[in-house]
Amino acid sequence: MDDAAIRAVVLDVDDTLCLTEAACFALENEVLSRIGATPIERAVHRATWGQPLLTALPTRSPGVDLDRFVAAYPSVLGRYVAEGLLDAIVPENLRALDDLAAAGRAVYVLTSRTEEEMRHLLAPGHALAGRLKGAFHAGNTSFGKPDPRAFDEFLAETGFAPAQCVYVGDSPGDADAAVGAGLRFIACLQSGVRDRSDFAGRAVDAYIPAFPDIVSAVADLELHATTT
């Protein structure tokens, strides 16, 4: 492949690979109810969406006891996952991952989620098994988005040059991290939580209305780079 080729497609999870904001809003409020904390207003949840959960919680639920939340969270998370209420990846998104691989692109995920929040997605029997070359999360990275150093471990471990990679996410913080690290960036707007105006002033290489559009968007970026 030449220097303009996109060899790696790196994906955010929440509201990119799968739509999760609404489910997380309900999940977090259920945990807060169990510990007697202030419920989250939907507008506040959407405004802080994309931040690591424990970073956002003091804003979402002022006065919340984070230790009690952390203790109550796993059982609720487990039920949501078991009942298919959270992290359902639709078949068309899985087909898009297969199409990326067929085009010779390695697929990774890079997320602000904790290792516990990623464990079920990385289980051997999950639909993602065999489709991902690797996963980078709060458990194996030193920095979180929007810090560009969130990509340090990914770039070091894979050996890819930043210009060979594109990151796909749904938030301005995703754009800040990716572009700051030298990667190209595609904004996925499928969730409806954000629109193009939220990315004003940021270097976005492409916008996609739905996740499966990633296949053609990456191909178009590569073609444009080879003809300019």
C-alpha positions in Angstrom: 0.0 0.0 0.0 1.2 3.5 -0.6 1.6 6.3 2.0 -1.9 7.6 1.3 -3.6 4.3 2.1 -5.7 4.0 5.2 -4.5 0.9 6.9 -6.4 1.2 10.2 -9.9 2.2 11.1 -10.2 3.0 14.8 -13.7 3.2 16.3 -15.4 4.9 19.2 -18.0 2.6 20.8 -20.8 4.7 22.3 -23.1 6.2 19.7 -20.7 5.1 17.0 -20.3 1.4 16.8 -23.6 1.1 18.7 -26.2 3.6 19.9 -26.1 3.8 23.7 -26.8 7.3 25.0 -30.5 6.7 25.7 -29.8 3.3 27.3 -27.0 4.7 29.4 -29.3 7.5 30.6 -31.8 4.9 31.9 -29.0 2.7 33.3 -27.3 5.5 35.2 -30.6 6.8 36.7 -31.5 3.3 37.9 -28.1 3.1 39.7 -28.7 6.6 41.2 -32.1 5.6 42.3 -30.7 2.5 44.1 -28.3 4.7 46.1 -30.7 7.6 46.7 -28.9 10.1 44.6 -30.2 12.9 42.5 -31.5 11.7 39.1 -30.0 13.0 35.9 -31.9 15.4 33.6 -31.8 14.2 30.0 -30.4 17.6 28.7 -27.6 17.4 31.1 -26.8 13.8 30.2 -26.7 14.7 26.5 -24.6 17.8 27.1 -21.9 15.7 29.0 -22.2 12.7 26.7 -18.7 11.5 25.6 -17.0 12.2 28.9 -15.8 9.2 31.0 -18.7 8.2 33.3 -17.0 9.0 36.6 -15.8 12.4 35.3 -19.3 13.3 34.1 -21.3 12.0 37.1 -20.7 15.0 39.5 -22.2 17.2 36.9 -25.0 14.8 36.0 -25.9 14.1 39.6 -24.6 16.8 41.9 -23.5 15.5 45.3 -23.4 11.9 44.1 -21.2 9.5 46.2 -19.0 8.0 43.5 -17.9 5.1 45.7 -21.5 4.0 46.2 -22.2 4.4 42.5 -19.3 2.3 41.6 -20.4 -0.4 44.0 -23.9 -0.5 42.7 -23.1 -0.1 39.0 -21.9 -3.6 37.9 -25.1 -5.5 38.7 -27.2 -3.0 36.8 -24.8 -3.0 33.9 -24.8 -6.8 33.8 -28.6 -6.9 33.7 -28.8 -4.3 30.8 -26.2 -6.3 28.8 -27.9 -9.7 29.5 -31.3 -8.4 28.5 -30.0 -6.8 25.3 -30.8 -3.3 26.5 -27.2 -2.0 26.0 -24.5 -2.5 23.4 -26.6 -4.2 20.8 -24.6 -4.0 17.5 -27.0 -4.3 14.6 -26.2 -6.7 11.7 -25.5 -3.9 9.2 -22.8 -2.5 11.4 -21.2 -5.9 11.6 -21.3 -6.2 7.8 -19.6 -2.8 7.6 -16.8 -4.1 9.8 -16.5 -7.1 7.5 -16.4 -4.9 4.4 -13.6 -2.8 6.0 -11.6 -5.9 6.6 -12.2 -7.2 3.1 -10.8 -3.9 1.8 -7.6 -4.6 3.7 -8.2 -2.3 6.7 -7.5 -3.4 10.3 -10.3 -2.4 12.6 -9.7 -1.4 16.3 -11.8 0.2 19.0 -10.5 3.1 21.2 -12.9 4.2 23.9 -13.0 6.1 27.2 -14.9 3.1 28.7 -13.4 1.2 31.6 -12.1 -2.4 31.2 -15.2 -3.6 33.0 -17.5 -1.8 30.6 -15.7 -3.4 27.7 -15.4 -6.9 29.0 -18.6 -8.3 27.5 -17.8 -6.8 24.1 -14.4 -8.4 24.0 -15.6 -11.8 25.2 -14.6 -14.7 22.9 -18.2 -15.5 22.0 -19.2 -12.0 21.1 -20.0 -11.0 17.5 -17.0 -8.7 17.6 -14.6 -11.6 18.2 -12.5 -12.0 15.1 -13.6 -8.7 13.7 -11.3 -6.5 15.9 -7.6 -6.5 15.8 -7.4 -4.8 19.2 -9.2 -2.7 21.8 -7.9 0.3 23.7 -9.8 1.5 26.8 -9.3 3.1 30.1 -7.7 -0.1 31.4 -4.8 -0.2 29.0 -4.2 3.4 28.0 -2.6 6.2 30.1 -4.7 9.1 28.8 -8.4 9.6 27.8 -10.0 11.6 25.1 -10.0 14.5 24.3 -6.2 14.3 25.1 -4.4 13.3 21.9 -2.2 11.1 24.0 -5.2 8.7 24.2 -3.7 7.3 21.0 -0.2 6.8 22.3 -0.6 3.1 23.2 -2.5 2.4 20.0 0.2 3.9 17.8 3.1 2.4 19.7 1.6 -1.1 19.8 0.4 -1.3 16.2 3.3 0.6 14.5 1.0 2.5 12.3 1.8 6.1 11.3 -1.0 8.5 12.3 -1.6 9.4 8.6 -2.4 5.7 7.9 -5.3 5.8 10.4 -8.7 7.3 10.7 -10.8 7.6 13.8 -14.6 7.4 13.8 -16.4 9.0 16.7 -19.5 11.1 17.6 -18.2 13.9 19.8 -16.0 17.1 19.5 -13.7 15.5 22.1 -13.2 12.5 19.7 -12.2 15.0 17.0 -9.8 16.9 19.3 -8.0 13.7 20.3 -7.8 12.2 16.9 -6.7 15.3 15.0 -4.3 16.3 17.7 -2.7 12.9 17.4 -2.4 13.3 13.6 -5.2 10.9 12.6 -7.9 11.7 10.1 -11.4 12.0 11.7 -14.9 11.0 10.6 -17.9 12.2 12.6 -20.8 9.8 12.9 -24.1 11.7 13.4 -26.4 8.7 13.6 -27.4 9.1 17.2 -28.8 12.6 16.7 -27.2 13.8 19.9 -24.9 16.1 17.9 -24.9 17.7 14.4 -22.4 19.4 12.2 -22.6 22.6 14.2 -21.1 20.9 17.2 -17.9 20.3 15.3 -17.5 24.0 14.2 -13.9 25.0 14.1 -12.6 21.4 14.1 -10.9 19.5 11.3 -13.4 16.9 10.3 -12.5 14.9 7.2 -16.0 13.5 6.6 -19.5 13.3 8.2 -21.6 10.1 8.0 -25.3 9.9 8.7 -25.1 6.3 9.7 -22.4 3.9 10.8 -22.5 1.6 7.6 -21.5 4.7 5.6 -18.1 4.4 7.1 -17.0 2.0 4.3 -17.5 4.4 1.4 -16.3 7.4 3.5 -13.0 5.8 4.2 -12.6 4.8 0.6 -13.4 8.3 -0.5 -10.8 9.8 1.9 -8.2 7.4 0.6 -9.0 8.2 -3.0 -8.9 11.9 -2.4 -5.5 11.6 -0.8 -4.1 9.7 -3.7 -5.4 12.2 -6.3 -4.3 15.4 -4.7 
